Amino acid sequence: MAQQARTMIEALTQCAFSRETGYTHMAEDGTTRFESFHELYCRASRIGLALQLHGVAKGDRLGLILSDSQKLVDSLFGAFL
C-alpha cells in the first residue's frame, strides 16, 4: 500500500501514474476539459527542468505572471517540482 502523501507534490507524483484520475479545467470562456494528473505532471516536469536549466534553484524566488490559468497551474507545479 502506498504511503499517504504529505505534500501537493507527493500527491501529484503518486497520481501521475494514472491517466484516469485528474481534474476538470474550466477556461474563461466556460469550456471545460478533463486533465489527467499524468498530463499535468509531464508538463510540470518539463517546466521544472527548463527552470533548472536557466539557473533557478531550490530556495530561489520566482514570479509568475500568466493570463492563462492552465499555464499557471502547470508553471506552479513545475516550480514546486
C-alpha atoms as an extended CHARMM CRD file, in Angstrom:
* protein
*
        81  EXT
         1         1  MET       CA              0.0000000000        0.0000000000        0.0000000000  PROA      1               0.0000000000
         2         2  ALA       CA              1.3440000000        3.4180000000       -0.9530000000  PROA      2               0.0000000000
         3         3  GLN       CA              2.3250000000        5.8170000000        1.7860000000  PROA      3               0.0000000000
         4         4  GLN       CA             -0.0760000000        8.7410000000        2.1650000000  PROA      4               0.0000000000
         5         5  ALA       CA              1.1920000000       11.9200000000        0.5260000000  PROA      5               0.0000000000
         6         6  ARG       CA              2.0920000000       14.7660000000        2.8630000000  PROA      6               0.0000000000
         7         7  THR       CA              2.5240000000       17.4920000000        0.2300000000  PROA      7               0.0000000000
         8         8  MET       CA              0.8630000000       18.5080000000       -3.0330000000  PROA      8               0.0000000000
         9         9  ILE       CA              3.9600000000       17.4260000000       -4.9370000000  PROA      9               0.0000000000
        10        10  GLU       CA              3.9700000000       13.9770000000       -3.3090000000  PROA      10              0.0000000000
        11        11  ALA       CA              0.2770000000       13.6240000000       -4.1560000000  PROA      11              0.0000000000
        12        12  LEU       CA              0.8120000000       14.6880000000       -7.7780000000  PROA      12              0.0000000000
        13        13  THR       CA              3.7590000000       12.3370000000       -8.1450000000  PROA      13              0.0000000000
        14        14  GLN       CA              1.7270000000        9.4030000000       -6.7870000000  PROA      14              0.0000000000
        15        15  CYS       CA             -1.2430000000       10.2270000000       -9.0340000000  PROA      15              0.0000000000
        16        16  ALA       CA              0.9430000000       10.8130000000      -12.1100000000  PROA      16              0.0000000000
        17        17  PHE       CA              0.9820000000        7.1240000000      -12.9700000000  PROA      17              0.0000000000
        18        18  SER       CA             -2.7530000000        7.1330000000      -13.6860000000  PROA      18              0.0000000000
        19        19  ARG       CA             -4.2080000000        8.6790000000      -16.8040000000  PROA      19              0.0000000000
        20        20  GLU       CA             -7.7200000000        8.2250000000      -15.4090000000  PROA      20              0.0000000000
        21        21  THR       CA             -7.5260000000       10.4220000000      -12.3120000000  PROA      21              0.0000000000
        22        22  GLY       CA             -7.3330000000       14.1720000000      -12.6580000000  PROA      22              0.0000000000
        23        23  TYR       CA             -9.3630000000       17.3320000000      -12.5420000000  PROA      23              0.0000000000
        24        24  THR       CA            -11.5990000000       19.3700000000      -14.8200000000  PROA      24              0.0000000000
        25        25  HSD       CA            -10.1780000000       22.6760000000      -16.0040000000  PROA      25              0.0000000000
        26        26  MET       CA            -12.6480000000       25.4510000000      -16.8390000000  PROA      26              0.0000000000
        27        27  ALA       CA            -11.4280000000       28.1370000000      -19.2440000000  PROA      27              0.0000000000
        28        28  GLU       CA            -12.5050000000       31.7750000000      -19.1090000000  PROA      28              0.0000000000
        29        29  ASP       CA            -14.9990000000       31.1640000000      -21.9130000000  PROA      29              0.0000000000
        30        30  GLY       CA            -16.7380000000       28.4790000000      -19.8470000000  PROA      30              0.0000000000
        31        31  THR       CA            -15.4740000000       25.4630000000      -21.7840000000  PROA      31              0.0000000000
        32        32  THR       CA            -14.2430000000       22.5530000000      -19.7180000000  PROA      32              0.0000000000
        33        33  ARG       CA            -11.5800000000       19.9470000000      -20.3400000000  PROA      33              0.0000000000
        34        34  PHE       CA            -10.5440000000       16.9460000000      -18.2730000000  PROA      34              0.0000000000
        35        35  GLU       CA             -6.8410000000       16.9140000000      -17.3880000000  PROA      35              0.0000000000
        36        36  SER       CA             -5.2330000000       13.7670000000      -16.0640000000  PROA      36              0.0000000000
        37        37  PHE       CA             -2.6730000000       14.1540000000      -13.3030000000  PROA      37              0.0000000000
        38        38  HSD       CA             -0.2830000000       12.3120000000      -15.6300000000  PROA      38              0.0000000000
        39        39  GLU       CA             -0.5980000000       15.0850000000      -18.2500000000  PROA      39              0.0000000000
        40        40  LEU       CA             -0.1380000000       17.7700000000      -15.5970000000  PROA      40              0.0000000000
        41        41  TYR       CA              2.9180000000       16.0160000000      -14.1750000000  PROA      41              0.0000000000
        42        42  CYS       CA              4.5310000000       15.6900000000      -17.6170000000  PROA      42              0.0000000000
        43        43  ARG       CA              4.0520000000       19.3770000000      -18.4590000000  PROA      43              0.0000000000
        44        44  ALA       CA              5.1380000000       20.4980000000      -14.9840000000  PROA      44              0.0000000000
        45        45  SER       CA              8.2620000000       18.3330000000      -15.1890000000  PROA      45              0.0000000000
        46        46  ARG       CA              9.2610000000       19.9610000000      -18.4940000000  PROA      46              0.0000000000
        47        47  ILE       CA              8.7650000000       23.4230000000      -16.9880000000  PROA      47              0.0000000000
        48        48  GLY       CA             10.7330000000       22.4590000000      -13.8700000000  PROA      48              0.0000000000
        49        49  LEU       CA             13.6120000000       21.2040000000      -15.9950000000  PROA      49              0.0000000000
        50        50  ALA       CA             13.5880000000       24.3850000000      -18.0920000000  PROA      50              0.0000000000
        51        51  LEU       CA             13.7270000000       26.4880000000      -14.9240000000  PROA      51              0.0000000000
        52        52  GLN       CA             16.7110000000       24.4640000000      -13.6710000000  PROA      52              0.0000000000
        53        53  LEU       CA             18.4810000000       24.8620000000      -17.0000000000  PROA      53              0.0000000000
        54        54  HSD       CA             18.0090000000       28.6260000000      -16.6740000000  PROA      54              0.0000000000
        55        55  GLY       CA             19.6960000000       28.6080000000      -13.2750000000  PROA      55              0.0000000000
        56        56  VAL       CA             16.6620000000       28.5850000000      -10.9650000000  PROA      56              0.0000000000
        57        57  ALA       CA             17.4840000000       26.5410000000       -7.8720000000  PROA      57              0.0000000000
        58        58  LYS       CA             15.6400000000       25.3520000000       -4.7660000000  PROA      58              0.0000000000
        59        59  GLY       CA             15.0190000000       28.3090000000       -2.4650000000  PROA      59              0.0000000000
        60        60  ASP       CA             15.1130000000       30.9190000000       -5.2540000000  PROA      60              0.0000000000
        61        61  ARG       CA             12.2080000000       33.3050000000       -5.5400000000  PROA      61              0.0000000000
        62        62  LEU       CA             10.2220000000       33.0790000000       -8.7300000000  PROA      62              0.0000000000
        63        63  GLY       CA              7.4960000000       35.3760000000      -10.0050000000  PROA      63              0.0000000000
        64        64  LEU       CA              4.8070000000       34.1220000000      -12.3690000000  PROA      64              0.0000000000
        65        65  ILE       CA              2.6130000000       36.4360000000      -14.4110000000  PROA      65              0.0000000000
        66        66  LEU       CA              0.4080000000       34.3840000000      -16.6890000000  PROA      66              0.0000000000
        67        67  SER       CA             -3.0170000000       35.2010000000      -18.0480000000  PROA      67              0.0000000000
        68        68  ASP       CA             -3.8670000000       31.5940000000      -18.9430000000  PROA      68              0.0000000000
        69        69  SER       CA             -4.9630000000       29.7050000000      -15.8310000000  PROA      69              0.0000000000
        70        70  GLN       CA             -3.8720000000       26.3100000000      -17.2450000000  PROA      70              0.0000000000
        71        71  LYS       CA             -0.3560000000       27.5980000000      -17.8540000000  PROA      71              0.0000000000
        72        72  LEU       CA             -0.3480000000       28.9990000000      -14.3260000000  PROA      72              0.0000000000
        73        73  VAL       CA             -1.2100000000       25.5910000000      -12.8450000000  PROA      73              0.0000000000
        74        74  ASP       CA              1.4700000000       23.8990000000      -14.9810000000  PROA      74              0.0000000000
        75        75  SER       CA              4.0760000000       26.5190000000      -14.0620000000  PROA      75              0.0000000000
        76        76  LEU       CA              3.2390000000       26.4560000000      -10.3700000000  PROA      76              0.0000000000
        77        77  PHE       CA              3.6930000000       22.7030000000      -10.1410000000  PROA      77              0.0000000000
        78        78  GLY       CA              6.7860000000       22.9690000000      -12.3620000000  PROA      78              0.0000000000
        79        79  ALA       CA              8.3270000000       25.4150000000       -9.9150000000  PROA      79              0.0000000000
        80        80  PHE       CA              7.4640000000       23.1440000000       -6.9800000000  PROA      80              0.0000000000
        81        81  LEU       CA              8.9780000000       20.0620000000       -8.6270000000  PROA      81              0.0000000000
